[in-house]
Protein backbone atom coordinates (compact mmCIF):
# COMPACT_ATOMS: atom_id res chain seq x y z
CA UNK A 1 0.00 0.00 0.00
CA UNK A 2 1.44 3.32 -1.06
CA UNK A 3 1.90 5.94 1.64
CA UNK A 4 -0.14 9.15 1.22
CA UNK A 5 1.56 12.21 -0.21
CA UNK A 6 3.03 14.49 2.43
CA UNK A 7 1.95 18.10 2.43
CA UNK A 8 4.74 20.66 1.87
CA UNK A 9 3.28 22.58 4.82
CA UNK A 10 3.94 19.86 7.41
CA UNK A 11 7.53 20.75 8.32
CA UNK A 12 8.84 23.86 10.07
CA UNK A 13 7.90 26.64 10.20
CA UNK A 14 4.40 25.87 11.55
CA UNK A 15 1.92 26.80 8.84
CA UNK A 16 -1.87 26.65 8.83
CA UNK A 17 -3.89 26.82 5.63
CA UNK A 18 -7.22 28.52 6.15
CA UNK A 19 -9.68 30.91 4.49
CA UNK A 20 -10.28 34.60 5.02
CA UNK A 21 -13.54 36.44 5.54
CA UNK A 22 -14.29 36.20 1.80
CA UNK A 23 -13.72 32.47 1.71
CA UNK A 24 -10.44 32.82 -0.17
CA UNK A 25 -7.32 30.83 0.54
CA UNK A 26 -4.96 32.23 3.19
CA UNK A 27 -2.01 31.06 5.27
CA UNK A 28 -0.84 31.66 8.81
CA UNK A 29 2.90 31.11 9.25
CA UNK A 30 4.23 31.15 12.83
CA UNK A 31 8.00 30.55 12.97
CA UNK A 32 9.33 30.12 16.52
CA UNK A 33 13.03 30.81 16.27
CA UNK A 34 16.04 32.20 18.08
CA UNK A 35 17.67 35.56 17.40
CA UNK A 36 21.44 36.02 17.78
CA UNK A 37 20.96 38.16 20.89
CA UNK A 38 18.73 35.53 22.49
CA UNK A 39 21.25 32.78 21.69
CA UNK A 40 23.97 34.85 23.33
CA UNK A 41 21.70 35.47 26.33
CA UNK A 42 20.80 31.78 26.62
CA UNK A 43 24.45 30.75 26.47
CA UNK A 44 25.33 33.22 29.22
CA UNK A 45 22.51 32.09 31.48
CA UNK A 46 23.23 28.39 30.99
CA UNK A 47 26.96 28.94 31.62
CA UNK A 48 26.31 30.71 34.93
CA UNK A 49 23.82 28.07 36.06
CA UNK A 50 26.17 25.33 34.84
CA UNK A 51 29.01 26.71 36.97
CA UNK A 52 26.70 26.76 39.98
CA UNK A 53 25.67 23.18 39.29
CA UNK A 54 29.29 22.07 38.99
CA UNK A 55 30.17 23.81 42.26
CA UNK A 56 27.22 22.19 44.05
CA UNK A 57 28.31 18.75 42.86
CA UNK A 58 32.10 18.89 43.16
CA UNK A 59 32.65 20.99 46.30
CA UNK A 60 31.14 18.37 48.65
CA UNK A 61 33.20 15.67 46.93
CA UNK A 62 36.43 17.62 47.28
CA UNK A 63 35.70 18.23 50.96
CA UNK A 64 35.23 14.52 51.64
CA UNK A 65 38.06 12.61 53.30
CA UNK A 66 38.01 9.79 50.80
CA UNK A 67 37.61 10.42 47.11
CA UNK A 68 36.88 7.53 44.76
CA UNK A 69 37.19 7.43 40.99
CA UNK A 70 33.62 6.17 40.35
CA UNK A 71 32.25 9.11 42.31
CA UNK A 72 34.29 11.57 40.24
CA UNK A 73 33.19 9.94 36.98
CA UNK A 74 29.56 10.02 38.06
CA UNK A 75 29.83 13.65 39.17
CA UNK A 76 31.44 14.63 35.88
CA UNK A 77 28.75 12.84 33.87
CA UNK A 78 25.93 14.44 35.87
CA UNK A 79 27.51 17.88 35.44
CA UNK A 80 27.89 17.53 31.67
CA UNK A 81 24.39 16.10 31.25
CA UNK A 82 22.91 18.77 33.50
CA UNK A 83 24.65 21.57 31.59
CA UNK A 84 23.38 20.37 28.21
CA UNK A 85 19.88 19.93 29.59
CA UNK A 86 19.96 23.42 31.10
CA UNK A 87 21.22 24.89 27.84
CA UNK A 88 18.44 23.19 25.86
CA UNK A 89 15.78 24.42 28.27
CA UNK A 90 17.22 27.94 28.20
CA UNK A 91 17.38 28.03 24.41
CA UNK A 92 13.78 26.82 24.15
CA UNK A 93 12.66 29.47 26.63
CA UNK A 94 14.40 32.19 24.60
CA UNK A 95 12.65 31.39 21.32
CA UNK A 96 10.31 34.03 19.98
CA UNK A 97 7.27 33.47 17.76
CA UNK A 98 6.57 35.72 14.78
CA UNK A 99 3.06 35.66 13.31
CA UNK A 100 2.75 36.22 9.59
CA UNK A 101 -0.48 36.03 7.59
CA UNK A 102 -0.63 35.83 3.82
CA UNK A 103 -3.88 36.52 1.98
CA UNK A 104 -4.77 37.05 -1.64
CA UNK A 105 -4.72 40.81 -1.17
CA UNK A 106 -2.28 41.41 1.70
CA UNK A 107 0.68 40.31 3.80
CA UNK A 108 0.42 40.92 7.56
CA UNK A 109 3.04 40.65 10.27
CA UNK A 110 2.41 40.96 13.99
CA UNK A 111 4.52 43.57 15.79
CA UNK A 112 4.57 44.64 19.43
CA UNK A 113 2.34 47.61 18.59
CA UNK A 114 -0.09 45.54 16.48
CA UNK A 115 -0.48 44.19 12.96
CA UNK A 116 1.30 45.75 9.98
CA UNK A 117 -0.32 45.14 6.60
CA UNK A 118 1.13 45.33 3.08
CA UNK A 119 -0.72 45.12 -0.22
CA UNK A 120 0.20 41.78 -1.77
CA UNK A 121 -0.96 42.98 -5.18
CA UNK A 122 1.99 45.37 -5.25
CA UNK A 123 5.31 44.05 -6.54
CA UNK A 124 6.98 42.09 -3.75
CA UNK A 125 9.11 39.06 -2.92
CA UNK A 126 10.54 37.27 0.08
CA UNK A 127 14.34 37.08 0.40
CA UNK A 128 17.06 36.12 2.85
CA UNK A 129 19.79 38.60 3.84
CA UNK A 130 22.88 38.21 6.06
CA UNK A 131 22.57 39.93 9.41
CA UNK A 132 23.54 43.60 9.33
CA UNK A 133 26.05 43.12 12.17
CA UNK A 134 27.93 40.26 10.46
CA UNK A 135 30.75 42.44 9.13
CA UNK A 136 31.22 44.26 12.45
CA UNK A 137 31.36 40.96 14.33
CA UNK A 138 33.94 39.63 11.89
CA UNK A 139 36.15 42.72 12.36
CA UNK A 140 35.93 42.37 16.15
CA UNK A 141 36.84 38.68 15.94
CA UNK A 142 39.81 39.44 13.69
CA UNK A 143 41.09 42.00 16.19
CA UNK A 144 40.70 39.61 19.14
CA UNK A 145 42.40 36.81 17.20
CA UNK A 146 45.37 38.99 16.23
CA UNK A 147 45.81 40.26 19.78
CA UNK A 148 45.70 36.72 21.14
CA UNK A 149 48.20 35.53 18.52
CA UNK A 150 50.58 38.34 19.50
CA UNK A 151 50.50 36.96 23.05
CA UNK A 152 51.05 33.41 21.90
CA UNK A 153 47.44 32.41 22.49
CA UNK A 154 44.82 30.81 20.27
CA UNK A 155 41.20 31.93 20.64
CA UNK A 156 38.05 31.14 18.70
CA UNK A 157 35.31 33.65 19.54
CA UNK A 158 31.76 32.37 19.18
CA UNK A 159 29.89 33.43 16.06
CA UNK A 160 26.39 34.78 16.52
CA UNK A 161 25.60 37.38 13.88
CA UNK A 162 27.61 35.63 11.18
CA UNK A 163 25.26 32.66 11.52
CA UNK A 164 22.13 34.82 11.57
CA UNK A 165 19.91 36.14 8.77
CA UNK A 166 17.10 38.58 8.15
CA UNK A 167 13.88 37.29 6.57
CA UNK A 168 12.82 40.22 4.44
CA UNK A 169 9.79 41.30 2.45
CA UNK A 170 10.95 43.40 -0.50
CA UNK A 171 7.93 45.62 -1.02
CA UNK A 172 8.05 47.71 -4.19
CA UNK A 173 11.83 47.91 -3.73
CA UNK A 174 11.67 48.72 -0.02
CA UNK A 175 13.13 46.42 2.61
CA UNK A 176 10.71 45.27 5.31
CA UNK A 177 12.34 43.03 7.94
CA UNK A 178 9.86 40.38 9.05
CA UNK A 179 12.11 38.58 11.54
CA UNK A 180 15.72 37.78 12.37
CA UNK A 181 16.75 34.13 12.66
CA UNK A 182 19.81 32.42 14.12
CA UNK A 183 20.74 29.59 11.75
CA UNK A 184 20.85 29.57 7.94
CA UNK A 185 18.85 26.38 7.56
CA UNK A 186 16.03 27.66 9.76
CA UNK A 187 15.95 31.05 8.03
CA UNK A 188 16.02 29.49 4.56
CA UNK A 189 13.11 27.21 5.47
CA UNK A 190 11.00 30.21 6.49
CA UNK A 191 11.71 32.08 3.26
CA UNK A 192 10.98 28.97 1.19
CA UNK A 193 7.65 28.52 3.01
CA UNK A 194 6.65 32.15 2.45
CA UNK A 195 7.57 31.91 -1.21
CA UNK A 196 5.55 28.70 -1.60
CA UNK A 197 2.48 30.21 0.07
CA UNK A 198 2.89 33.31 -2.09
CA UNK A 199 2.82 31.18 -5.25
CA UNK A 200 -0.33 29.36 -4.08
CA UNK A 201 -2.02 32.69 -3.44
CA UNK A 202 -1.10 33.87 -6.93
CA UNK A 203 -2.86 30.80 -8.30
CA UNK A 204 -5.84 31.49 -6.03
CA UNK A 205 -6.06 35.09 -7.27
CA UNK A 206 -6.10 33.90 -10.88
CA UNK A 207 -8.66 31.21 -10.07
CA UNK A 208 -11.20 33.63 -8.64
CA UNK A 209 -10.44 36.32 -11.20
CA UNK A 210 -9.35 38.79 -8.55
CA UNK A 211 -8.27 41.38 -11.08
CA UNK A 212 -4.83 42.04 -12.39
CA UNK A 213 -2.09 40.75 -10.08
CA UNK A 214 1.38 42.12 -10.88
CA UNK A 215 3.09 39.44 -8.77
CA UNK A 216 3.64 36.76 -11.39
CA UNK A 217 6.59 34.38 -11.25
CA UNK A 218 9.19 35.15 -13.86
CA UNK A 219 8.44 38.87 -14.08
CA UNK A 220 10.40 39.95 -11.04
CA UNK A 221 13.49 42.05 -11.34
CA UNK A 222 16.14 42.21 -8.61
CA UNK A 223 16.29 45.56 -6.88
CA UNK A 224 19.66 47.22 -6.28
CA UNK A 225 21.35 46.90 -2.92
CA UNK A 226 22.37 43.25 -2.86
CA UNK A 227 18.91 41.75 -2.15
CA UNK A 228 19.17 38.15 -3.23
CA UNK A 229 16.75 35.25 -3.18
CA UNK A 230 17.59 32.07 -1.26
C-alpha positions in Angstrom: 0.0 0.0 0.0 1.4 3.3 -1.1 1.9 5.9 1.6 -0.1 9.2 1.2 1.6 12.2 -0.2 3.0 14.5 2.4 1.9 18.1 2.4 4.7 20.7 1.9 3.3 22.6 4.8 3.9 19.9 7.4 7.5 20.8 8.3 8.8 23.9 10.1 7.9 26.6 10.2 4.4 25.9 11.6 1.9 26.8 8.8 -1.9 26.6 8.8 -3.9 26.8 5.6 -7.2 28.5 6.2 -9.7 30.9 4.5 -10.3 34.6 5.0 -13.5 36.4 5.5 -14.3 36.2 1.8 -13.7 32.5 1.7 -10.4 32.8 -0.2 -7.3 30.8 0.5 -5.0 32.2 3.2 -2.0 31.1 5.3 -0.8 31.7 8.8 2.9 31.1 9.2 4.2 31.2 12.8 8.0 30.5 13.0 9.3 30.1 16.5 13.0 30.8 16.3 16.0 32.2 18.1 17.7 35.6 17.4 21.4 36.0 17.8 21.0 38.2 20.9 18.7 35.5 22.5 21.3 32.8 21.7 24.0 34.9 23.3 21.7 35.5 26.3 20.8 31.8 26.6 24.5 30.7 26.5 25.3 33.2 29.2 22.5 32.1 31.5 23.2 28.4 31.0 27.0 28.9 31.6 26.3 30.7 34.9 23.8 28.1 36.1 26.2 25.3 34.8 29.0 26.7 37.0 26.7 26.8 40.0 25.7 23.2 39.3 29.3 22.1 39.0 30.2 23.8 42.3 27.2 22.2 44.1 28.3 18.8 42.9 32.1 18.9 43.2 32.6 21.0 46.3 31.1 18.4 48.6 33.2 15.7 46.9 36.4 17.6 47.3 35.7 18.2 51.0 35.2 14.5 51.6 38.1 12.6 53.3 38.0 9.8 50.8 37.6 10.4 47.1 36.9 7.5 44.8 37.2 7.4 41.0 33.6 6.2 40.3 32.2 9.1 42.3 34.3 11.6 40.2 33.2 9.9 37.0 29.6 10.0 38.1 29.8 13.6 39.2 31.4 14.6 35.9 28.8 12.8 33.9 25.9 14.4 35.9 27.5 17.9 35.4 27.9 17.5 31.7 24.4 16.1 31.2 22.9 18.8 33.5 24.6 21.6 31.6 23.4 20.4 28.2 19.9 19.9 29.6 20.0 23.4 31.1 21.2 24.9 27.8 18.4 23.2 25.9 15.8 24.4 28.3 17.2 27.9 28.2 17.4 28.0 24.4 13.8 26.8 24.1 12.7 29.5 26.6 14.4 32.2 24.6 12.7 31.4 21.3 10.3 34.0 20.0 7.3 33.5 17.8 6.6 35.7 14.8 3.1 35.7 13.3 2.7 36.2 9.6 -0.5 36.0 7.6 -0.6 35.8 3.8 -3.9 36.5 2.0 -4.8 37.1 -1.6 -4.7 40.8 -1.2 -2.3 41.4 1.7 0.7 40.3 3.8 0.4 40.9 7.6 3.0 40.7 10.3 2.4 41.0 14.0 4.5 43.6 15.8 4.6 44.6 19.4 2.3 47.6 18.6 -0.1 45.5 16.5 -0.5 44.2 13.0 1.3 45.7 10.0 -0.3 45.1 6.6 1.1 45.3 3.1 -0.7 45.1 -0.2 0.2 41.8 -1.8 -1.0 43.0 -5.2 2.0 45.4 -5.2 5.3 44.0 -6.5 7.0 42.1 -3.7 9.1 39.1 -2.9 10.5 37.3 0.1 14.3 37.1 0.4 17.1 36.1 2.8 19.8 38.6 3.8 22.9 38.2 6.1 22.6 39.9 9.4 23.5 43.6 9.3 26.1 43.1 12.2 27.9 40.3 10.5 30.8 42.4 9.1 31.2 44.3 12.5 31.4 41.0 14.3 33.9 39.6 11.9 36.1 42.7 12.4 35.9 42.4 16.2 36.8 38.7 15.9 39.8 39.4 13.7 41.1 42.0 16.2 40.7 39.6 19.1 42.4 36.8 17.2 45.4 39.0 16.2 45.8 40.3 19.8 45.7 36.7 21.1 48.2 35.5 18.5 50.6 38.3 19.5 50.5 37.0 23.0 51.1 33.4 21.9 47.4 32.4 22.5 44.8 30.8 20.3 41.2 31.9 20.6 38.1 31.1 18.7 35.3 33.7 19.5 31.8 32.4 19.2 29.9 33.4 16.1 26.4 34.8 16.5 25.6 37.4 13.9 27.6 35.6 11.2 25.3 32.7 11.5 22.1 34.8 11.6 19.9 36.1 8.8 17.1 38.6 8.1 13.9 37.3 6.6 12.8 40.2 4.4 9.8 41.3 2.4 11.0 43.4 -0.5 7.9 45.6 -1.0 8.1 47.7 -4.2 11.8 47.9 -3.7 11.7 48.7 0.0 13.1 46.4 2.6 10.7 45.3 5.3 12.3 43.0 7.9 9.9 40.4 9.0 12.1 38.6 11.5 15.7 37.8 12.4 16.8 34.1 12.7 19.8 32.4 14.1 20.7 29.6 11.7 20.9 29.6 7.9 18.8 26.4 7.6 16.0 27.7 9.8 15.9 31.0 8.0 16.0 29.5 4.6 13.1 27.2 5.5 11.0 30.2 6.5 11.7 32.1 3.3 11.0 29.0 1.2 7.7 28.5 3.0 6.7 32.2 2.5 7.6 31.9 -1.2 5.6 28.7 -1.6 2.5 30.2 0.1 2.9 33.3 -2.1 2.8 31.2 -5.3 -0.3 29.4 -4.1 -2.0 32.7 -3.4 -1.1 33.9 -6.9 -2.9 30.8 -8.3 -5.8 31.5 -6.0 -6.1 35.1 -7.3 -6.1 33.9 -10.9 -8.7 31.2 -10.1 -11.2 33.6 -8.6 -10.4 36.3 -11.2 -9.3 38.8 -8.5 -8.3 41.4 -11.1 -4.8 42.0 -12.4 -2.1 40.8 -10.1 1.4 42.1 -10.9 3.1 39.4 -8.8 3.6 36.8 -11.4 6.6 34.4 -11.2 9.2 35.1 -13.9 8.4 38.9 -14.1 10.4 39.9 -11.0 13.5 42.1 -11.3 16.1 42.2 -8.6 16.3 45.6 -6.9 19.7 47.2 -6.3 21.4 46.9 -2.9 22.4 43.2 -2.9 18.9 41.8 -2.1 19.2 38.1 -3.2 16.7 35.2 -3.2 17.6 32.1 -1.3 
